[in-house]
Amino acid sequence: MTAKNLYPLGKVTQIVEDVGMGVAYAHEDLVFLERNAFLLQFTAREDEILVHRNIEVNENELADELGRLREAAKRAGILIGQGCRYRVSEEDKENIRLEFMEEC
């Protein structure tokens, strides 16, 4: 998106809250969720976000939450695309390191 266009953070926050999750932090095109099981990423399309899955969380445990998130997004007119798996670690006291395990 260009600087003139803003990401629909409010809409995505509402979707996340509708399924009992919460937004912990948003930075540029990334939305970190409270439990850190998923990481959402805006795309160039206003009606699409990618969902990345934390490599440290069991995929089977994520299935129900991901399904509810997809349904809530669909009702709001947002498509959730398949992202990558990722890992978050502490780089130093003020920064985190975000590492994607595969190409998206």
Secondary structure, 3 states (H helix, E strand, C coil): CCCCCCCCHHHHHHHHHHCCCCEEEEECCEEEECCCCEEEEECCCCCEEEEEEECCCCHHHHHHHHHHHHHHHHHCCCEEEEEEEEEEEECCCCCEEEEECCCC
